[in-house]
Amino acid sequence: MTLLGKIFTVLILIMSIVFMSFSVVVFATHKNWKMLVTNPTPTETYGLGLVHQLKRERETNLNLRRELEDLKTQNAIEKAARRHAIGALETKLTSVQQSLTEKEGQLRTLQATESESAAALKIAVDTAEKLRVAVDGLRTEVRATQEARDAKFAEVVRLTDQLQGAMGTQRILQERAQQMVTQISDMKRVIDAAGVDVNMDTNAVPPPLDGIVTAVGESNLIEVSLGSDDGLRVGHRIEVFRDNSYLGHAIVLKTDPDRSVAQMDDKTQRGLIKVRDRVATKINRTRTG
């Protein structure tokens, strides 16, 4: 095939494509005018026909005309009702105006009476003000009298309380004095029976204590569980025993807060002192046998 033949072939192909495109466009834009006018049922392609749309619009127009006539009739009825209501209101207005005229006459009468009442009220107010001033003066006097009475009463109550307290204190002191006299008599009898010198140094008398031997050293030295915090002092005498056996006594040589060191008396020692032996500042002789 020559070059010219190839060119014509290509041109024929292009023209075929162009005419095919025109055919597609024409087909796409084609409308069925009959369906547009007379279609009784709407579809995706064609809506309701124009003839049917016109018929529906005419029916709608007819219905609207009927509604308009109904509204006109109802409007006429409402106008008649309003005219009737206006007539009733005018009648009521006339009655109210007559009543207002009567009330105005009553008001003028009341105003005249009010003037007389106002004059009487002014006189009453002036009289009440004078009475109020007099009452205020009396209240002030009564309040001052009550305050003075309350102050005197409070003073009487205070003095009465002081007197009662003093009398109570006196009774307590008298009872205490009697108890002390009795106690002193009892103490004097016990002191005389014990043969104790009342002038002796009380620091030399140890308090009633009870402990154990915690250590045993040389030269008859022992350590006990009683110290200065317990009231034990240097020079105090402590008794040593085991169960019901009396082992002798010792003299305190040194004290610490919670322990002390004492030396056994050779003359009274009756056996070997051991740890856990009992010590006491006073001993019940019935325990030692």
Secondary structure by P-SEA (a helix, b strand, c coil): ccaaaaaaaaaaaaaaaaaaaaaaaaaaaccccccccccccccccccccaaaaaaaaaaaaaaaaaaaaaaaaaaaaaaaaaaaaaaaaaaaaaaaaaaaaaaaaaaaaaaaaaaaaaaaaaaaaaaaaaaaaaaaaaaaaaaaaaaaaaaaaaaaaaaaaaaaaaaaaaaaaaaaaaaaaaaaaaaaaaaaaacccccccccccccbbbbbbccccccbbbbccccccccccccbbbbbbccccccbbbbbcccccccbbbbbccccccccccccbbbbccccccccc
